[in-house]
Amino acid sequence: MAYISCENLCFSYDDGQVINNIALNIEKGECVGILGANGAGKSTLMQIFTGLNRGFSGSVSIDGTALGRKSIKEIRKKLGYVFQDFDAQLFMPTAYEDVCFGLESMSLTADEIHARADRIFGALGIDKLKNKYTHRMSGGEKKLVSLAGVLVMEPECILLDEPTVGLDPKNRANIINIIRSLDITKIIATHDLDMALEICERVIIMNKGTITAQGRAQDILLDREIMEKNDLALPICAQNMADLKK
């Protein structure tokens, strides 16, 4: 049984349809990239999975449970979502308070909360950010703290919306290494095609709310015809290889 599955999935905003008759399966433990030009429906699809966009038609199931009003609370315990706009995700004064916030809604003692928070700060190599005010952090620091706040909840599946956007090369490499190391189901919506080629086992191409191609990352991302048909360029590394062959 697929970990995430949807059939005949459609969704519309007030100004028109965004998701049109999508069917897909994502297996437990997979790392899947969702790719497409601006407006393709990538973020909308992930927000449906996490219950942020309701009113869809068709079916969505998470770990065998149908997504709906009655099941959303239980399903959200399994999923972690890192927003593209990290400023919308950070709202406590310091990084440590922000990471602890979600744990405070669980039946954990103060010692257990601090132990889990300390463990995730150490695992991500961001101990120096614990007492830093969130409004004084750089974009890369905010991205790492946002990720920490999700991972500390120990989700079975993490969904990341443009995790490398706006990062300098060092922070980009750091985020990629962290994502690669996670032994859970990972779904990544991104324009960073080199990252997708590097860490995703499979990619799904979206165009105007539909899935137009999917398969092994190398097979799809290095196929110039598929990429150009979907208003995408080859990954930079592939372009450089092509230039060297000329």
Secondary structure as the mmCIF struct_conf table of DSSP 4:
data_model
#
loop_
_struct_conf.conf_type_id
_struct_conf.id
_struct_conf.beg_label_comp_id
_struct_conf.beg_label_asym_id
_struct_conf.beg_label_seq_id
_struct_conf.end_label_comp_id
_struct_conf.end_label_asym_id
_struct_conf.end_label_seq_id
BEND BEND1 TYR A 3 TYR A 3
STRN STRN1 ILE A 4 TYR A 13
TURN_TY1_P TURN_TY1_P1 ASP A 14 ASP A 15
STRN STRN2 GLY A 16 ILE A 26
TURN_TY1_P TURN_TY1_P2 LYS A 28 GLY A 29
STRN STRN3 CYS A 31 LEU A 35
BEND BEND2 ALA A 37 ALA A 37
TURN_TY1_P TURN_TY1_P3 ASN A 38 GLY A 39
BEND BEND3 ALA A 40 GLY A 41
HELX_RH_AL_P HELX_RH_AL_P1 LYS A 42 PHE A 49
TURN_TY1_P TURN_TY1_P4 THR A 50 GLY A 51
BEND BEND4 LEU A 52 ASN A 53
STRN STRN4 SER A 57 ILE A 62
TURN_TY1_P TURN_TY1_P5 ASP A 63 GLY A 64
STRN STRN5 THR A 65 ALA A 66
BEND BEND5 GLY A 68 GLY A 68
TURN_TY1_P TURN_TY1_P6 ARG A 69 SER A 71
HELX_RH_AL_P HELX_RH_AL_P2 ILE A 72 ARG A 76
TURN_TY1_P TURN_TY1_P7 LYS A 77 LYS A 78
STRN STRN6 LEU A 79 VAL A 82
BEND BEND6 GLN A 84 GLN A 84
HELX_RH_3T_P HELX_RH_3T_P1 PHE A 86 ALA A 88
TURN_TY1_P TURN_TY1_P8 GLN A 89 GLN A 89
BEND BEND7 MET A 92 PRO A 93
STRN STRN7 THR A 94 THR A 94
HELX_RH_AL_P HELX_RH_AL_P3 ALA A 95 PHE A 101
HELX_RH_3T_P HELX_RH_3T_P2 GLY A 102 SER A 105
BEND BEND8 MET A 106 SER A 107
HELX_RH_AL_P HELX_RH_AL_P4 ALA A 110 ALA A 123
TURN_TY1_P TURN_TY1_P9 LEU A 124 GLY A 125
HELX_RH_3T_P HELX_RH_3T_P3 ASP A 127 LEU A 129
TURN_TY1_P TURN_TY1_P10 LYS A 130 ASN A 131
BEND BEND9 LYS A 132 LYS A 132
STRN STRN8 TYR A 133 TYR A 133
HELX_RH_3T_P HELX_RH_3T_P4 THR A 134 ARG A 136
BEND BEND10 MET A 137 MET A 137
HELX_RH_AL_P HELX_RH_AL_P5 GLY A 139 LEU A 151
TURN_TY1_P TURN_TY1_P11 VAL A 152 MET A 153
BEND BEND11 GLU A 156 GLU A 156
STRN STRN9 CYS A 157 ASP A 161
BEND BEND12 GLU A 162 GLU A 162
TURN_TY1_P TURN_TY1_P12 PRO A 163 GLY A 166
HELX_RH_AL_P HELX_RH_AL_P6 PRO A 169 SER A 181
BEND BEND13 ILE A 184 ILE A 184
STRN STRN10 THR A 185 ALA A 189
BEND BEND14 HIS A 191 HIS A 191
HELX_RH_AL_P HELX_RH_AL_P7 LEU A 193 ILE A 199
BEND BEND15 GLU A 201 GLU A 201
STRN STRN11 ARG A 202 ASN A 207
TURN_TY1_P TURN_TY1_P13 LYS A 208 GLY A 209
STRN STRN12 THR A 210 ARG A 216
HELX_RH_AL_P HELX_RH_AL_P8 ALA A 217 LEU A 221
TURN_TY1_P TURN_TY1_P14 LEU A 222 LEU A 222
HELX_RH_AL_P HELX_RH_AL_P9 ARG A 224 LYS A 229
TURN_TY1_P TURN_TY1_P15 ASN A 230 ASP A 231
HELX_LH_PP_P HELX_LH_PP_P1 ALA A 233 PRO A 235
HELX_RH_AL_P HELX_RH_AL_P10 ILE A 236 LYS A 245
#
